[in-house]
Protein backbone atom coordinates (compact mmCIF):
# COMPACT_ATOMS: atom_id res chain seq x y z
CA UNK A 1 0.00 0.00 0.00
CA UNK A 2 2.74 2.49 0.94
CA UNK A 3 4.75 1.52 -2.13
CA UNK A 4 1.63 1.94 -4.27
CA UNK A 5 0.91 5.31 -2.62
CA UNK A 6 4.47 6.41 -3.39
CA UNK A 7 4.04 5.39 -7.03
CA UNK A 8 0.72 7.27 -7.20
CA UNK A 9 2.23 10.39 -5.65
CA UNK A 10 5.02 10.36 -8.23
CA UNK A 11 2.42 9.89 -10.98
CA UNK A 12 0.32 12.79 -9.70
CA UNK A 13 3.37 15.02 -9.26
CA UNK A 14 4.38 14.62 -12.87
CA UNK A 15 1.98 14.92 -15.80
CA UNK A 16 3.23 11.78 -17.55
CA UNK A 17 3.17 8.31 -16.04
CA UNK A 18 6.44 7.05 -14.69
CA UNK A 19 7.03 3.37 -15.11
CA UNK A 20 9.38 2.08 -12.47
CA UNK A 21 11.37 -0.66 -14.13
CA UNK A 22 12.69 -1.85 -10.84
CA UNK A 23 12.44 -5.51 -11.75
CA UNK A 24 15.64 -5.14 -13.77
CA UNK A 25 17.54 -4.42 -10.58
CA UNK A 26 16.40 -7.65 -8.96
CA UNK A 27 18.01 -9.64 -11.77
CA UNK A 28 21.46 -8.47 -10.68
CA UNK A 29 20.98 -9.26 -7.00
CA UNK A 30 22.57 -12.49 -5.92
CA UNK A 31 20.28 -14.37 -3.52
CA UNK A 32 23.32 -15.66 -1.68
CA UNK A 33 24.60 -12.19 -0.80
CA UNK A 34 25.32 -11.86 2.89
CA UNK A 35 24.59 -8.66 4.75
CA UNK A 36 27.56 -7.65 6.86
CA UNK A 37 26.54 -7.36 10.49
CA UNK A 38 27.45 -4.04 12.04
CA UNK A 39 26.84 -3.52 15.74
CA UNK A 40 26.00 0.14 15.03
CA UNK A 41 23.05 -0.85 12.83
CA UNK A 42 19.77 -2.69 13.28
CA UNK A 43 17.72 -4.12 10.42
CA UNK A 44 13.94 -4.59 10.31
CA UNK A 45 11.44 -6.01 7.85
CA UNK A 46 7.86 -4.76 7.52
CA UNK A 47 5.06 -5.79 5.19
CA UNK A 48 1.47 -4.98 4.33
CA UNK A 49 0.96 -8.56 5.53
CA UNK A 50 2.71 -10.19 8.49
CA UNK A 51 3.72 -13.12 6.26
CA UNK A 52 6.99 -12.71 4.35
CA UNK A 53 7.41 -13.28 0.60
CA UNK A 54 3.76 -13.04 -0.45
CA UNK A 55 3.13 -11.97 -4.05
CA UNK A 56 1.13 -8.75 -4.39
CA UNK A 57 2.12 -7.29 -1.01
CA UNK A 58 4.48 -4.41 -0.28
CA UNK A 59 7.54 -4.89 1.89
CA UNK A 60 10.01 -2.50 3.45
CA UNK A 61 13.45 -3.58 4.64
CA UNK A 62 15.09 -0.85 6.67
CA UNK A 63 18.43 -0.48 8.38
CA UNK A 64 18.62 1.94 11.30
CA UNK A 65 21.97 3.67 11.54
CA UNK A 66 23.43 6.07 14.05
CA UNK A 67 21.90 9.51 14.62
CA UNK A 68 18.41 8.50 13.37
CA UNK A 69 19.65 7.83 9.82
CA UNK A 70 18.04 5.02 7.79
CA UNK A 71 18.67 3.13 4.55
CA UNK A 72 16.57 0.47 2.90
CA UNK A 73 14.14 -0.47 0.16
CA UNK A 74 10.49 -0.81 -0.72
CA UNK A 75 9.77 -3.90 -2.80
CA UNK A 76 7.31 -6.53 -3.98
CA UNK A 77 8.14 -10.21 -4.48
CA UNK A 78 8.98 -11.15 -8.09
CA UNK A 79 8.55 -7.53 -9.04
CA UNK A 80 10.41 -4.35 -8.25
CA UNK A 81 12.33 -2.49 -5.59
CA UNK A 82 13.30 1.10 -4.90
CA UNK A 83 16.14 2.06 -2.57
CA UNK A 84 15.87 4.88 -0.06
CA UNK A 85 17.85 6.76 2.53
CA UNK A 86 16.73 9.33 5.04
CA UNK A 87 16.08 9.98 8.69
CA UNK A 88 13.63 9.53 11.50
CA UNK A 89 12.56 13.04 12.48
CA UNK A 90 9.54 14.77 14.00
CA UNK A 91 7.46 11.60 14.20
CA UNK A 92 7.98 10.61 10.58
CA UNK A 93 10.34 8.77 8.29
CA UNK A 94 11.65 11.42 5.90
CA UNK A 95 13.00 9.52 2.93
CA UNK A 96 14.60 10.13 -0.43
CA UNK A 97 13.37 7.22 -2.59
CA UNK A 98 15.42 6.58 -5.72
CA UNK A 99 13.67 5.65 -8.95
CA UNK A 100 16.28 3.25 -10.36
CA UNK A 101 15.06 3.73 -13.92
CA UNK A 102 15.58 7.50 -13.90
CA UNK A 103 18.14 7.55 -11.06
CA UNK A 104 16.23 10.44 -9.49
CA UNK A 105 15.44 10.71 -5.78
CA UNK A 106 11.94 11.75 -4.72
CA UNK A 107 11.06 12.98 -1.24
CA UNK A 108 8.62 10.72 0.58
CA UNK A 109 7.38 10.99 4.16
CA UNK A 110 5.78 8.20 6.20
CA UNK A 111 4.28 8.36 9.65
CA UNK A 112 5.01 5.59 12.11
CA UNK A 113 3.77 4.22 15.42
CA UNK A 114 6.25 4.22 18.27
CA UNK A 115 5.95 1.93 21.29
CA UNK A 116 8.26 1.57 24.29
CA UNK A 117 9.13 -2.14 24.47
CA UNK A 118 11.74 -2.17 27.23
CA UNK A 119 13.29 0.34 29.58
CA UNK A 120 16.88 -0.59 30.40
CA UNK A 121 17.53 2.50 32.47
CA UNK A 122 19.79 4.70 30.36
CA UNK A 123 18.78 3.11 27.05
CA UNK A 124 15.04 2.59 26.59
CA UNK A 125 14.15 0.40 23.60
CA UNK A 126 11.47 1.75 21.31
CA UNK A 127 9.81 -0.20 18.52
CA UNK A 128 8.55 1.72 15.52
CA UNK A 129 6.22 0.45 12.81
CA UNK A 130 5.71 2.48 9.62
CA UNK A 131 2.08 3.38 8.86
CA UNK A 132 0.34 0.74 6.76
CA UNK A 133 2.89 -1.96 7.61
CA UNK A 134 3.21 -4.82 10.09
CA UNK A 135 6.42 -6.08 11.67
CA UNK A 136 7.89 -9.32 10.32
CA UNK A 137 10.24 -11.09 12.70
CA UNK A 138 12.82 -12.54 10.32
CA UNK A 139 14.76 -11.39 7.29
CA UNK A 140 15.14 -13.76 4.36
CA UNK A 141 17.89 -14.02 1.76
CA UNK A 142 15.99 -11.78 -0.66
CA UNK A 143 15.53 -9.07 1.98
CA UNK A 144 19.25 -9.15 2.78
CA UNK A 145 20.25 -9.12 -0.90
CA UNK A 146 18.01 -6.15 -1.73
CA UNK A 147 19.29 -4.24 1.30
CA UNK A 148 22.90 -5.03 0.40
CA UNK A 149 22.30 -3.74 -3.14
CA UNK A 150 20.71 -0.54 -1.82
CA UNK A 151 23.40 0.12 0.78
CA UNK A 152 26.00 -0.30 -1.97
CA UNK A 153 24.22 1.75 -4.65
CA UNK A 154 22.49 4.57 -2.76
CA UNK A 155 24.58 7.13 -0.91
CA UNK A 156 23.39 7.85 2.62
CA UNK A 157 23.02 11.56 1.92
CA UNK A 158 20.71 11.91 -1.09
PyMOL commands that set and color helices and strands:
alter all, ss='L'
color gray80, all
select helices_A, chain A and resi 2-13+23-27+66-68+141-153
alter helices_A, ss='H'
color red, helices_A
select strands_A, chain A and resi 42-47+58-64+69-76+81-89+92-99+104-120+123-130+134-136
alter strands_A, ss='S'
color yellow, strands_A
deselect
rebuild
show_as cartoon
